[in-house]
Amino acid sequence: MTDTNVQHGLGYDETLLVPAASNVLPHMVDLKTSLGDLALNNPLAGATLNPDANATDLVLAIAQSGGLGLVAASEKIADQVAAVEAVKQSAVDLDKNPQTLTDAAGRYALGAEIWLTADVKERALALVDAGVAALFLYLNGDFNDEAAAQIKDLKAAVPTVALAVGTVEDPAVAEKLYDLGVDAVIAGRSINSKQADDIHFPFLTTVMGVAAVATPLQKAVVAQGGIHYSGDVVKALAAGADLVMVSDYLVKEEVPADAVFQIDGGLRAGMGYTGSHTVLDLKEKAQFVQITDNGLKESHPHDVEITKKAPNYVEQERD
């Protein structure tokens, strides 16, 4: 993770990774990472944002890549528990996907998203009973003493699962959350952010700021938001993330497994590009350079007719 030497925040598309001399080929890359005591084979995570999509398909696609599929929160606790159980009951084929993330019983390992509401503890306990390995807890307002007490109580109630809390953009808030015992902080645009919710939000430097707090504490960082290309996943990890949420990225994909495969390939290629054999290598070795809007345009395909869009490439409009 390298300082960009700028005072204002930067998004992923305002920087490029500097290429390095490398003999690391995509098939040689080791994508292992961790979230607390939960070991992962791939640093991808995500949940379906499309209510019409099959949540099981997306969770399985990410789990089969070795990452952490998440069951999105639903209004009724029973519905979310049922969605978790549907994944846990799915057949695992390690011959076809040897990197699949599994639990001690050989079933798919997955997580669930929850919100800091009045029934959060009841929901969390039900999901843990159903077999989730991680909980991603989202704040529904500013972080305050009441929220801190709820989070501390929740962590004590579910000590066997990884707990990630967010979304946080202030490193000082992240430090307080780590002090409460959470395993990871979800870095991105906070729910009551004063910064505009647009393409100019400084997702990259937000991850860097939280990672600067997390690293000496040996805690994890989850990057959320601003991921539009597989290259952005590489940048998020280089900035200090241990896990990257690709939910927004996958929202329009009809076949999640294809998209996840493309993202995985792009991530491996990007790590080879920087000479990084492991995620830790990428964090330690990667260097960023800032670019302009014109530089961004030149760094992507232009003046060509795209007949079929790749799943790991989403065109953006910039102001």
Stockholm file with secondary structure:
# STOCKHOLM 1.0

chainA/1-319         MTDTNVQHGLGYDETLLVPAASNVLPHMVDLKTSLGDLALNNPLAGATLNPDANATDLVLAIAQSGGLGLVAASEKIADQVAAVEAVKQSAVDLDKNPQTLTDAAGRYALGAEIWLTADVKERALALVDAGVAALFLYLNGDFNDEAAAQIKDLKAAVPTVALAVGTVEDPAVAEKLYDLGVDAVIAGRSINSKQADDIHFPFLTTVMGVAAVATPLQKAVVAQGGIHYSGDVVKALAAGADLVMVSDYLVKEEVPADAVFQIDGGLRAGMGYTGSHTVLDLKEKAQFVQITDNGLKESHPHDVEITKKAPNYVEQERD
#=GR chainA/1-319 SS CCCCCCSSCCCGGGEEECCCCCCCCGGGCBCCEEETTEEESSSEEEECCCTTSCHHHHHHHHHHTTSEEEECCCSSHHHHHHHHHHHHTSCCCTTTCTTCCBCTTSSBCCEEEEESSTTHHHHHHHHHHHTCSEEEEECSSCCCHHHHHHHHHHHHHCTTSEEEEEEECCHHHHHHHHHTTCSEEEESCCTTCSSCSSTTSCHHHHHHHHHHHHHHHTCEEEECSCCCBHHHHHHHHHTTCSEEECHHHHTTCSCHHHHHHHHHHHHHHHHHHTTCSBHHHHHHHCCEEECCHHHHHHHSCCSSCCSSCCTTBCCCCCC
#=GC SS_cons         CCCCCCSSCCCGGGEEECCCCCCCCGGGCBCCEEETTEEESSSEEEECCCTTSCHHHHHHHHHHTTSEEEECCCSSHHHHHHHHHHHHTSCCCTTTCTTCCBCTTSSBCCEEEEESSTTHHHHHHHHHHHTCSEEEEECSSCCCHHHHHHHHHHHHHCTTSEEEEEEECCHHHHHHHHHTTCSEEEESCCTTCSSCSSTTSCHHHHHHHHHHHHHHHTCEEEECSCCCBHHHHHHHHHTTCSEEECHHHHTTCSCHHHHHHHHHHHHHHHHHHTTCSBHHHHHHHCCEEECCHHHHHHHSCCSSCCSSCCTTBCCCCCC
//
